Amino acid sequence: MTAAAIPNAPPEVPLLDVRDLTVEFSTRRGTVQAVKHVDVTVGKGETVAIVGESGSGKSVTSYAVMRILDRAGHIANGTITFGGVDVGKADERNMRDLRGREISMIFQNPRAALNPIRKVGHQIEDVLRQHAQAGSDDAKTKAIAILEQVRIARPDERYHAFPFELSGGMCQRVVIALALACRPQLLIADEPTTGLDVTTQKTVMDLVVELTRERGMSTILITHDLGLAAAYCDRVVVMEKGRVVETANSHAIFSAPNHPYTRKLVRATPRPGVTLTDLLPEDDAVSRSALRKASAINGAAHQGAGEPPLLVVDNLIKEYPRKDVNGGSFAGLFKRNGAASPDAPPPVFRAVDGISFSVRRGESVGLVGESGCGKSTTSTMVMRLIDKTDGQILFDGEDIGAIPARQFARLPLRKRIQMVFQDPTESLNPRFTAARAIADPILRMGDEKGTKAVRARCEELATQVGLPLDLLDRFPHQLSGGQKARIGIARAIALKPELVILDEPTAALDVSVQAVVLNLLQDLKEQLGMSYLFVSHDLNVVRLLCDRVIVMQAGRIVEEGPTEQVLGAPAAAYTRELLSAIPHPPL
Amino acid sequence: MSDTTAAPSAPTHGMGAVLRHAQYVIRENKVTGFAFGLFVIILLAALFGPHIVPYDPLASNTSAALQAPSARHWFGTDQLGRDVFSRVVVATRLDFAIAIFSVVLVFLMGGLAGVAAGFFGGWTDRIVSRIADTIMAFPLFVLAMGIVAALGNTVENIVLATAIVNFPLYARIARAEANVRREAGFVQAARLSGNGEMRILLGHILPNIMPIMVVQMSLTMGYAILNAAGLSFIGLGVRPPTPEWGIMVAEGAAFMVSGEWWIAFFPGLGLMMAVFCFNLLGDGLRDIIDPQRRT
């Protein structure tokens, strides 16, 4: 038995020892090495972070440890020893025993990791029974006890809940409960908090660290967020392009990064007390900084305080009808008609509840808050893609809120308000080349006529956003995330808009790409004199780009003011909560 | 790990890349290669059939009636002494044409109605979906029989009947695919670029659905051929002596009991191979088009 061998292992031997690991994937363009000669060790009770950008091989390494690589991938070289067992040579039956009981994993998307049509309690029971940790008589009690351990309130009720009835953070707790159900020795958490709000991230990470510490478990945290890694882990392993470039304890990684790549990552991580140019690699930052200063003088003159504001939003309200007051449960079907309980919620849901703000010409205003706070609904209304329920949206003095969204697409006003979308991949038509995507607004509403003039304008825009011209004839799937983001930006500025709404434009990008894109946005704003409404959940990014910040919670504005004031000395309790939830690396 | 497949270094776009990928799929999947081969044979038979066959498919020769397959008559001869091989090959054009036209017609009707239903929703959706439901309420072959019987016994009406019978399938697939894309980022971006709703539907959504529709069209081709042959078999649509697989099977069926199996067998084999080919081709096309399978 594999399990019996583990407690007898001598203490000086690390729990997990990965040596010289190489993982290959066979593709139709030949063999690709996703992981090259990687060494990682995890001691008993140790928390290790594997940090890297997309494509660095950090996930593949962990999949290799679990032996769950997909069919095209295989371990080409190296050994993986877990508690004295050679994982690389273990047969599939022993591996199945090892997974879940000795090593378990938390995946990025908690909702996808849960079976959508099975009650969460039953899913936990399944794992317990699979590994003979519970019989049919005590499975339910044990499952409820486990739900209680991951701080799920009212566990006996939630035992009967389906995944879709729980929030994202709640689902991730259930996944953690599943992962910890059999008291494994090693927990692999693959981007466990990506896609969760910052306050939820904090509670989830605190929970993981607390539970694993009290059980003496080891943890591997796979993340792209260096701040998160340094805040929660003992040791950080930095990976780049399939190789480990640096391994250090988390204090040292921020204070004295050794490898140039680590230095670049540390620099690119947005944090308090830095400017935009500080995010760029050292040699690049100096020249940019000088440039920025020169243009800042022009920019300051442009941002006239006396002028009437470009955008005024007054008491804006958006209501959605509630689909089912009974919360979608079958019980609702059997209730007698007219037996509506007195404390039933109102028939409409207010996503945006009477908010007012303004944006001046040349100003960047940040709209921050957690998911569901109404910030995206607000920006989509200002964008005139959906209709408001009540209130006014004045753009340059004209009430654009009164024009139905369907008609707005054809008005000349459309040119003046544009948007950069959150997901650069999803916002590009997969069947349009880069040039065609950038040309789309020009063909519809631009002044350039004729193929040659449009192409010339496309090339001009591509140069402006730093997209190499030879990439213009490629399709989105042939481009990297950063290049796609540049296309999205080029398309948004093609019509020389006055107001650009940035809907988390860097949320899907790697941190080093984010640094470049943020600098690009700032440069473009100064060159073209645009105003930005920057929608984001990342306060550190907002701090860098915005002049003023609006903090939203549950459809209302809780705080508004200049960036330094709101983020430096927050007045509202909610803003303070948001700020304190950002993982702070030990400096 | 969100984006491991970042920009490939080789310029991999345009027709060349599609051909290379098709080559790869055929090499990796022998069955698809076989289907492509069959398709080429069917296409050649449809295009040049009447010019390459050894005998006139309509010329009867009673002295050579009911001969078993031999070197002179590969597939034997029928009760009127007509060469079965020539008739099977020549019939390819008619059956193929019926299938092509009905599939194009059903794409124009069902595909476009479905895309509009999925994109606009509301009343458009209700009307299209109810039409589809109504058609689905009948046994499809009986419905096709009814349409041909009511509208008249012509090849055009077989095409129309086959198209109508397939309408719900196309409408539903197109509706579902358009529906998931109606709020997609690139559609919103198209709105911001000043595209009207109609232009978004035809210029942005439809091209993205085309690959799925093409696969569907290939899969339906087999069914359309079978449907046309089936109608002819029961005496609707194409009339004797026109060479057509369905009629030939019907005519030959009577001779099966007396041992002249080849009259019905070879047209039946042609029918089977054609249906087989288009179904396999559909699967192969899906592999070529579906980027998820591009490993």
Interface residues (C-beta under 8 A of the other chain):
Chain A: F25 T27 R28 R29 A34 S54 G55 K58 S59 V60 A72 E191 M383 L385 R406 A409 R410 R414 K415 Q418 M419 F421 Q422 D423 T425 E426 S427 L428 N429 P430 R431 F432 T433 D440 P441 R444 M445 L471 D473 R474 F475 H477 Q478 L479 S480 G481 Q483 G488 R491 A492 A508
Chain B: M1 S2 D3 T4 T5 A6 A7 P8 A10 P11 T12 H13 H21 Y24 A184 G185 F186 Q188 A189 A190 R191 L192 S193 G194 N195 G196 E197 H204 P207 N208 P291 R294 T295
